[in-house]
Amino acid sequence: MASVTVWNEFIHEREDDAVAEVYPDGIHATIADALEDRGHDARTATLDEPEHGLTEAVLDDTDVLLWWGHAAHDEVEDEVVERVAERVHEGMGLLVLHSAHASKPFKRLLGTPCDLTWREDGERERCWVVDPGHPITDGLDDSLVIDEAEMYGEPFGVPEPDRLVFTSWFEGGEVFRSGCCYERGRGSIFYFRPGHETYPIYHRDDVQRVLDNAVRWAAPTEGADATAGNRNVEPRESL
C-alpha cells in the first residue's frame, strides 16, 4: 500500500456540463476512489487550495503524486513546482496523466518542452503493451482498446524514455509513446497518455489497473539518503 496524492486543477468539471456528467466529483475523486479500492491510502488536492494543496507536510506524507492538468498549467506557483521536483529527487514517485504532459512539474523534471501533436475527434486508440515484462503491465492484455479518445501524435518533445511501456496507434494513422518511464534522482516518473475530461477513460478497469501498477512501481524504496549530497565535508583520508 502506498500513500497517494491525486492532484487535479478541478476546473473543467465545475465549468463544463459535459465534463461534470462524466466526472461529477472530479477526475481526482474518480482516480483516488479507484486507488483506495485497490488498497492505497489516497487523498486529493486541487489548484484552488492554499499552496495548491501541496504543502510540505502533504508532500512529506506522499509516496506517489498523480498529476492531472489541462487548462491552468501557468497558474501553478513556481514555488510549489520546485517543491514537487525536490521531493521527486528525494524519492517520491510522480505519475503524469494525459494533458499534464504540459504541466510545469513534468517540464521542470524532464528539461524539455514536452510538446506534441493532437486532435480531439473521438478516434479509436489501440494502446499496445510494448514491454510486457514491466511491472506496470502486470495483469493486462496485449493492448488497451479505447473506442473514443483524443489523439496525441509524434513527435513528442520528451527525452528518450528509460523504459517505454506503451505505444498507441490511432485510427487517423498517428502513433505515440503513451507510457514513458524516467528516473530523476531517487524518484520514478511515469507518463501515461490515455485519459480525457470528456471521455470516461478513468472509469475503465484496465486503466485503473495501470494506475495501480504504476503507483506500486513508483513508490519509493529504502536506500541511501539522496538529500545528503550537497554538503561541505572533511577529508576522509589524511592529507
BAZA-634937 format. One record per residue (C-alpha): residue number from 1; residue in three letters; x, y, z. Coordinates in pm, 1 decimal. Example, Ala and Ser with C-alpha at 12.3 -4.5 7.8 and 13.67 -1.06 7.14 Angstrom:
% residues 2
<keke n="1" res="ALA" east="1230.0" north="-450.0" up="780.0"/>
<keke n="2" res="SER" east="1367.0" north="-106.0" up="714.0"/>
END
This chain:
% residues 239
<keke n="1" res="MET" east="0.0" north="0.0" up="0.0"/>
<keke n="2" res="ALA" east="123.0" north="347.8" up="-86.0"/>
<keke n="3" res="SER" east="30.1" north="691.8" up="39.7"/>
<keke n="4" res="VAL" east="-101.2" north="865.6" up="-271.4"/>
<keke n="5" res="THR" east="-199.9" north="1225.3" up="-351.4"/>
<keke n="6" res="VAL" east="-409.2" north="1282.1" up="-665.3"/>
<keke n="7" res="TRP" east="-376.7" north="1640.9" up="-790.7"/>
<keke n="8" res="ASN" east="-623.9" north="1798.0" up="-1031.9"/>
<keke n="9" res="GLU" east="-693.3" north="2152.1" up="-1146.0"/>
<keke n="10" res="PHE" east="-1066.0" north="2078.6" up="-1092.9"/>
<keke n="11" res="ILE" east="-1167.8" north="2344.3" up="-1343.7"/>
<keke n="12" res="HIS" east="-1336.8" north="2160.9" up="-1631.0"/>
<keke n="13" res="GLU" east="-1566.7" north="1965.3" up="-1400.8"/>
<keke n="14" res="ARG" east="-1702.9" north="2285.8" up="-1246.3"/>
<keke n="15" res="GLU" east="-1734.5" north="2485.2" up="-1568.1"/>
<keke n="16" res="ASP" east="-1836.0" north="2231.4" up="-1834.7"/>
<keke n="17" res="ASP" east="-2157.1" north="2028.1" up="-1801.3"/>
<keke n="18" res="ALA" east="-2027.2" north="1759.4" up="-2036.9"/>
<keke n="19" res="VAL" east="-1725.0" north="1701.3" up="-1813.8"/>
<keke n="20" res="ALA" east="-1933.1" north="1711.8" up="-1495.3"/>
<keke n="21" res="GLU" east="-2156.0" north="1439.9" up="-1638.8"/>
<keke n="22" res="VAL" east="-1858.0" north="1206.7" up="-1678.8"/>
<keke n="23" res="TYR" east="-1673.7" north="1307.9" up="-1359.9"/>
<keke n="24" res="PRO" east="-1932.2" north="1467.4" up="-1127.8"/>
<keke n="25" res="ASP" east="-1693.9" north="1472.8" up="-829.7"/>
<keke n="26" res="GLY" east="-1385.9" north="1548.4" up="-1037.9"/>
<keke n="27" res="ILE" east="-1128.3" north="1336.1" up="-1216.3"/>
<keke n="28" res="HIS" east="-919.9" north="1338.8" up="-898.1"/>
<keke n="29" res="ALA" east="-1201.6" north="1179.9" up="-696.2"/>
<keke n="30" res="THR" east="-1255.9" north="904.1" up="-955.1"/>
<keke n="31" res="ILE" east="-886.7" north="814.5" up="-955.9"/>
<keke n="32" res="ALA" east="-848.7" north="840.4" up="-577.7"/>
<keke n="33" res="ASP" east="-1151.8" north="616.0" up="-520.4"/>
<keke n="34" res="ALA" east="-1013.0" north="357.6" up="-763.0"/>
<keke n="35" res="LEU" east="-676.3" north="354.2" up="-585.3"/>
<keke n="36" res="GLU" east="-845.9" north="331.5" up="-244.1"/>
<keke n="37" res="ASP" east="-1037.7" north="27.8" up="-370.8"/>
<keke n="38" res="ARG" east="-704.1" north="-128.2" up="-462.8"/>
<keke n="39" res="GLY" east="-559.6" north="-84.3" up="-116.0"/>
<keke n="40" res="HIS" east="-383.3" north="251.0" up="-129.5"/>
<keke n="41" res="ASP" east="-423.4" north="542.7" up="109.3"/>
<keke n="42" res="ALA" east="-536.2" north="817.9" up="-129.3"/>
<keke n="43" res="ARG" east="-603.6" north="1188.2" up="-74.1"/>
<keke n="44" res="THR" east="-678.3" north="1462.1" up="-326.8"/>
<keke n="45" res="ALA" east="-551.7" north="1816.3" up="-382.6"/>
<keke n="46" res="THR" east="-665.9" north="2088.4" up="-622.6"/>
<keke n="47" res="LEU" east="-544.4" north="2413.4" up="-772.6"/>
<keke n="48" res="ASP" east="-762.1" north="2646.4" up="-562.0"/>
<keke n="49" res="GLU" east="-644.6" north="2515.0" up="-226.0"/>
<keke n="50" res="PRO" east="-374.5" north="2705.5" up="-34.3"/>
<keke n="51" res="GLU" east="-37.0" north="2612.0" up="-187.8"/>
<keke n="52" res="HIS" east="-247.9" north="2410.8" up="-437.6"/>
<keke n="53" res="GLY" east="-299.1" north="2154.9" up="-163.8"/>
<keke n="54" res="LEU" east="65.9" north="2051.7" up="-191.0"/>
<keke n="55" res="THR" east="213.3" north="2180.2" up="132.1"/>
<keke n="56" res="GLU" east="542.6" north="2048.2" up="260.2"/>
<keke n="57" res="ALA" east="352.9" north="1835.8" up="511.7"/>
<keke n="58" res="VAL" east="134.3" north="1680.6" up="239.2"/>
<keke n="59" res="LEU" east="427.9" north="1601.4" up="11.3"/>
<keke n="60" res="ASP" east="632.0" north="1463.9" up="302.4"/>
<keke n="61" res="ASP" east="346.3" north="1216.5" up="356.1"/>
<keke n="62" res="THR" east="311.2" north="1128.3" up="-15.7"/>
<keke n="63" res="ASP" east="476.3" north="822.6" up="-167.8"/>
<keke n="64" res="VAL" east="335.7" north="887.9" up="-515.5"/>
<keke n="65" res="LEU" east="183.8" north="1205.8" up="-660.3"/>
<keke n="66" res="LEU" east="-55.6" north="1179.4" up="-956.7"/>
<keke n="67" res="TRP" east="-91.7" north="1497.2" up="-1164.2"/>
<keke n="68" res="TRP" east="-378.7" north="1586.9" up="-1398.2"/>
<keke n="69" res="GLY" east="-387.1" north="1932.4" up="-1556.1"/>
<keke n="70" res="HIS" east="-507.0" north="2091.8" up="-1876.1"/>
<keke n="71" res="ALA" east="-644.4" north="2446.5" up="-1862.0"/>
<keke n="72" res="ALA" east="-434.3" north="2618.3" up="-1597.1"/>
<keke n="73" res="HIS" east="-75.3" north="2496.4" up="-1617.8"/>
<keke n="74" res="ASP" east="58.2" north="2852.8" up="-1585.3"/>
<keke n="75" res="GLU" east="-139.7" north="2915.0" up="-1266.8"/>
<keke n="76" res="VAL" east="66.3" north="2665.4" up="-1068.4"/>
<keke n="77" res="GLU" east="307.7" north="2858.2" up="-847.1"/>
<keke n="78" res="ASP" east="675.7" north="2805.1" up="-922.6"/>
<keke n="79" res="GLU" east="748.2" north="2755.9" up="-552.2"/>
<keke n="80" res="VAL" east="516.8" north="2454.6" up="-549.3"/>
<keke n="81" res="VAL" east="674.0" north="2321.7" up="-870.2"/>
<keke n="82" res="GLU" east="1018.5" north="2335.4" up="-713.5"/>
<keke n="83" res="ARG" east="885.2" north="2165.8" up="-400.5"/>
<keke n="84" res="VAL" east="744.2" north="1881.4" up="-610.1"/>
<keke n="85" res="ALA" east="1067.4" north="1845.6" up="-810.3"/>
<keke n="86" res="GLU" east="1273.8" north="1836.2" up="-492.7"/>
<keke n="87" res="ARG" east="1056.2" north="1562.3" up="-345.5"/>
<keke n="88" res="VAL" east="1084.6" north="1357.8" up="-664.8"/>
<keke n="89" res="HIS" east="1462.3" north="1382.0" up="-648.5"/>
<keke n="90" res="GLU" east="1441.4" north="1264.2" up="-287.7"/>
<keke n="91" res="GLY" east="1235.1" north="958.3" up="-385.0"/>
<keke n="92" res="MET" east="867.1" north="1047.5" up="-428.5"/>
<keke n="93" res="GLY" east="706.5" north="889.0" up="-733.7"/>
<keke n="94" res="LEU" east="526.1" north="1102.7" up="-992.7"/>
<keke n="95" res="LEU" east="255.4" north="985.1" up="-1233.7"/>
<keke n="96" res="VAL" east="183.9" north="1238.7" up="-1509.6"/>
<keke n="97" res="LEU" east="-154.2" north="1186.1" up="-1677.1"/>
<keke n="98" res="HIS" east="-266.9" north="1276.4" up="-2029.4"/>
<keke n="99" res="SER" east="-257.3" north="1656.1" up="-2084.7"/>
<keke n="100" res="ALA" east="-30.0" north="1700.4" up="-1784.6"/>
<keke n="101" res="HIS" east="249.9" north="1646.3" up="-2035.8"/>
<keke n="102" res="ALA" east="247.8" north="2028.9" up="-2047.1"/>
<keke n="103" res="SER" east="247.6" north="2072.5" up="-1669.4"/>
<keke n="104" res="LYS" east="521.7" north="2270.8" up="-1500.5"/>
<keke n="105" res="PRO" east="648.8" north="1983.5" up="-1281.1"/>
<keke n="106" res="PHE" east="686.8" north="1744.5" up="-1576.9"/>
<keke n="107" res="LYS" east="868.4" north="2000.7" up="-1792.0"/>
<keke n="108" res="ARG" east="1083.1" north="2104.9" up="-1496.9"/>
<keke n="109" res="LEU" east="1194.0" north="1748.1" up="-1426.8"/>
<keke n="110" res="LEU" east="1246.6" north="1644.3" up="-1790.0"/>
<keke n="111" res="GLY" east="1403.4" north="1970.9" up="-1905.7"/>
<keke n="112" res="THR" east="1230.3" north="1971.4" up="-2246.6"/>
<keke n="113" res="PRO" east="916.4" north="2136.2" up="-2394.7"/>
<keke n="114" res="CYS" east="718.3" north="1808.0" up="-2380.6"/>
<keke n="115" res="ASP" east="507.9" north="1926.2" up="-2677.3"/>
<keke n="116" res="LEU" east="319.8" north="1705.5" up="-2924.3"/>
<keke n="117" res="THR" east="57.5" north="1699.7" up="-3198.4"/>
<keke n="118" res="TRP" east="-307.4" north="1647.4" up="-3110.0"/>
<keke n="119" res="ARG" east="-659.8" north="1620.4" up="-3249.6"/>
<keke n="120" res="GLU" east="-980.5" north="1596.5" up="-3047.0"/>
<keke n="121" res="ASP" east="-1202.1" north="1388.1" up="-3270.9"/>
<keke n="122" res="GLY" east="-1316.0" north="1088.4" up="-3065.1"/>
<keke n="123" res="GLU" east="-1091.4" north="844.2" up="-3250.3"/>
<keke n="124" res="ARG" east="-1025.1" north="481.1" up="-3170.2"/>
<keke n="125" res="GLU" east="-698.3" north="417.0" up="-2990.4"/>
<keke n="126" res="ARG" east="-514.5" north="88.1" up="-2951.7"/>
<keke n="127" res="CYS" east="-257.7" north="126.4" up="-2676.4"/>
<keke n="128" res="TRP" east="-7.9" north="-156.5" up="-2723.0"/>
<keke n="129" res="VAL" east="192.4" north="-311.5" up="-2440.5"/>
<keke n="130" res="VAL" east="547.1" north="-297.1" up="-2578.0"/>
<keke n="131" res="ASP" east="728.0" north="-401.8" up="-2257.9"/>
<keke n="132" res="PRO" east="524.3" north="-697.1" up="-2127.8"/>
<keke n="133" res="GLY" east="781.4" north="-774.5" up="-1857.0"/>
<keke n="134" res="HIS" east="744.1" north="-433.9" up="-1690.6"/>
<keke n="135" res="PRO" east="554.0" north="-426.6" up="-1356.1"/>
<keke n="136" res="ILE" east="321.5" north="-153.8" up="-1488.0"/>
<keke n="137" res="THR" east="179.9" north="-401.8" up="-1744.0"/>
<keke n="138" res="ASP" east="102.0" north="-674.3" up="-1490.1"/>
<keke n="139" res="GLY" east="-238.5" north="-832.1" up="-1549.9"/>
<keke n="140" res="LEU" east="-305.7" north="-654.9" up="-1880.3"/>
<keke n="141" res="ASP" east="-390.6" north="-793.6" up="-2222.4"/>
<keke n="142" res="ASP" east="-154.3" north="-715.9" up="-2509.9"/>
<keke n="143" res="SER" east="-333.8" north="-386.0" up="-2573.4"/>
<keke n="144" res="LEU" east="-593.6" north="-145.5" up="-2438.1"/>
<keke n="145" res="VAL" east="-860.0" north="-59.8" up="-2696.3"/>
<keke n="146" res="ILE" east="-1028.7" north="274.9" up="-2631.5"/>
<keke n="147" res="ASP" east="-1318.9" north="344.3" up="-2866.4"/>
<keke n="148" res="GLU" east="-1318.2" north="724.0" up="-2820.9"/>
<keke n="149" res="ALA" east="-1001.4" north="913.4" up="-2738.3"/>
<keke n="150" res="GLU" east="-823.9" north="1238.3" up="-2808.3"/>
<keke n="151" res="MET" east="-536.7" north="1178.2" up="-3048.2"/>
<keke n="152" res="TYR" east="-182.7" north="1257.2" up="-2936.3"/>
<keke n="153" res="GLY" east="83.9" north="1215.2" up="-3203.0"/>
<keke n="154" res="GLU" east="457.6" north="1223.6" up="-3253.5"/>
<keke n="155" res="PRO" east="691.9" north="1397.2" up="-3240.3"/>
<keke n="156" res="PHE" east="670.0" north="1404.9" up="-2862.0"/>
<keke n="157" res="GLY" east="920.1" north="1653.8" up="-2721.0"/>
<keke n="158" res="VAL" east="1049.0" north="1446.3" up="-2430.3"/>
<keke n="159" res="PRO" east="1385.1" north="1281.2" up="-2363.4"/>
<keke n="160" res="GLU" east="1420.5" north="920.9" up="-2471.1"/>
<keke n="161" res="PRO" east="1238.6" north="720.0" up="-2200.1"/>
<keke n="162" res="ASP" east="1440.7" north="495.0" up="-1973.1"/>
<keke n="163" res="ARG" east="1171.4" north="233.6" up="-2043.7"/>
<keke n="164" res="LEU" east="888.4" north="258.7" up="-2296.7"/>
<keke n="165" res="VAL" east="588.4" north="59.9" up="-2174.3"/>
<keke n="166" res="PHE" east="303.0" north="155.9" up="-2410.7"/>
<keke n="167" res="THR" east="280.1" north="275.6" up="-2770.8"/>
<keke n="168" res="SER" east="-53.3" north="393.8" up="-2912.1"/>
<keke n="169" res="TRP" east="-197.5" north="378.3" up="-3262.8"/>
<keke n="170" res="PHE" east="-490.8" north="599.3" up="-3365.0"/>
<keke n="171" res="GLU" east="-733.6" north="541.4" up="-3649.9"/>
<keke n="172" res="GLY" east="-617.1" north="865.9" up="-3810.8"/>
<keke n="173" res="GLY" east="-279.9" north="698.1" up="-3862.6"/>
<keke n="174" res="GLU" east="-69.2" north="856.5" up="-3588.7"/>
<keke n="175" res="VAL" east="139.0" north="673.1" up="-3329.0"/>
<keke n="176" res="PHE" east="250.7" north="796.5" up="-2988.5"/>
<keke n="177" res="ARG" east="473.7" north="690.4" up="-2699.5"/>
<keke n="178" res="SER" east="195.0" north="656.0" up="-2443.2"/>
<keke n="179" res="GLY" east="376.2" north="506.0" up="-2144.6"/>
<keke n="180" res="CYS" east="716.7" north="653.8" up="-2063.0"/>
<keke n="181" res="CYS" east="928.5" north="576.6" up="-1756.3"/>
<keke n="182" res="TYR" east="1200.5" north="804.5" up="-1621.0"/>
<keke n="183" res="GLU" east="1425.1" north="819.9" up="-1317.4"/>
<keke n="184" res="ARG" east="1516.6" north="1155.9" up="-1166.0"/>
<keke n="185" res="GLY" east="1736.7" north="1135.2" up="-858.7"/>
<keke n="186" res="ARG" east="1580.8" north="865.3" up="-642.7"/>
<keke n="187" res="GLY" east="1232.5" north="928.8" up="-783.9"/>
<keke n="188" res="SER" east="1047.7" north="734.7" up="-1053.9"/>
<keke n="189" res="ILE" east="827.7" north="914.2" up="-1309.3"/>
<keke n="190" res="PHE" east="564.5" north="756.3" up="-1534.0"/>
<keke n="191" res="TYR" east="382.5" north="942.2" up="-1810.9"/>
<keke n="192" res="PHE" east="54.6" north="774.0" up="-1916.1"/>
<keke n="193" res="ARG" east="-131.8" north="917.1" up="-2215.2"/>
<keke n="194" res="PRO" east="-486.2" north="766.4" up="-2208.4"/>
<keke n="195" res="GLY" east="-736.6" north="992.1" up="-2034.2"/>
<keke n="196" res="HIS" east="-950.3" north="1293.2" up="-2120.7"/>
<keke n="197" res="GLU" east="-1202.5" north="1509.9" up="-1939.8"/>
<keke n="198" res="THR" east="-1499.0" north="1428.0" up="-2167.2"/>
<keke n="199" res="TYR" east="-1435.4" north="1054.5" up="-2211.2"/>
<keke n="200" res="PRO" east="-1488.3" north="803.8" up="-1924.4"/>
<keke n="201" res="ILE" east="-1141.2" north="656.6" up="-1961.6"/>
<keke n="202" res="TYR" east="-1051.5" north="675.8" up="-1592.0"/>
<keke n="203" res="HIS" east="-1361.4" north="467.6" up="-1510.5"/>
<keke n="204" res="ARG" east="-1216.5" north="171.6" up="-1704.3"/>
<keke n="205" res="ASP" east="-1088.0" north="-123.8" up="-1502.3"/>
<keke n="206" res="ASP" east="-783.3" north="-174.5" up="-1725.0"/>
<keke n="207" res="VAL" east="-680.9" north="192.0" up="-1698.9"/>
<keke n="208" res="GLN" east="-728.9" north="182.2" up="-1322.5"/>
<keke n="209" res="ARG" east="-512.0" north="-130.6" up="-1314.2"/>
<keke n="210" res="VAL" east="-236.2" north="58.1" up="-1497.3"/>
<keke n="211" res="LEU" east="-253.1" north="339.2" up="-1241.1"/>
<keke n="212" res="ASP" east="-246.0" north="89.8" up="-953.4"/>
<keke n="213" res="ASN" east="52.8" north="-92.0" up="-1102.8"/>
<keke n="214" res="ALA" east="228.9" north="237.2" up="-1170.9"/>
<keke n="215" res="VAL" east="177.9" north="357.4" up="-813.7"/>
<keke n="216" res="ARG" east="330.1" north="35.0" up="-680.6"/>
<keke n="217" res="TRP" east="622.4" north="67.5" up="-925.5"/>
<keke n="218" res="ALA" east="688.1" north="435.7" up="-849.0"/>
<keke n="219" res="ALA" east="654.7" north="417.6" up="-470.0"/>
<keke n="220" res="PRO" east="990.6" north="482.6" up="-302.3"/>
<keke n="221" res="THR" east="1200.0" north="201.9" up="-162.8"/>
<keke n="222" res="GLU" east="1454.0" north="206.9" up="116.6"/>
<keke n="223" res="GLY" east="1801.5" north="320.9" up="15.7"/>
<keke n="224" res="ALA" east="2075.4" north="575.4" up="61.2"/>
<keke n="225" res="ASP" east="1977.4" north="925.9" up="170.7"/>
<keke n="226" res="ALA" east="1969.9" north="1130.0" up="-150.3"/>
<keke n="227" res="THR" east="1940.6" north="1455.3" up="44.7"/>
<keke n="228" res="ALA" east="2296.6" north="1420.9" up="175.9"/>
<keke n="229" res="GLY" east="2472.0" north="1519.4" up="-148.7"/>
<keke n="230" res="ASN" east="2515.7" north="1895.5" up="-108.3"/>
<keke n="231" res="ARG" east="2743.6" north="1918.1" up="196.1"/>
<keke n="232" res="ASN" east="3075.4" north="2069.5" up="299.5"/>
<keke n="233" res="VAL" east="3269.8" north="1769.6" up="432.4"/>
<keke n="234" res="GLU" east="3601.5" north="1697.4" up="594.1"/>
<keke n="235" res="PRO" east="3851.9" north="1476.3" up="404.5"/>
<keke n="236" res="ARG" east="3814.5" north="1101.3" up="457.6"/>
<keke n="237" res="GLU" east="4188.9" north="1038.2" up="435.8"/>
<keke n="238" res="SER" east="4480.9" north="1219.5" up="596.0"/>
<keke n="239" res="LEU" east="4626.2" north="1491.8" up="375.6"/>
END
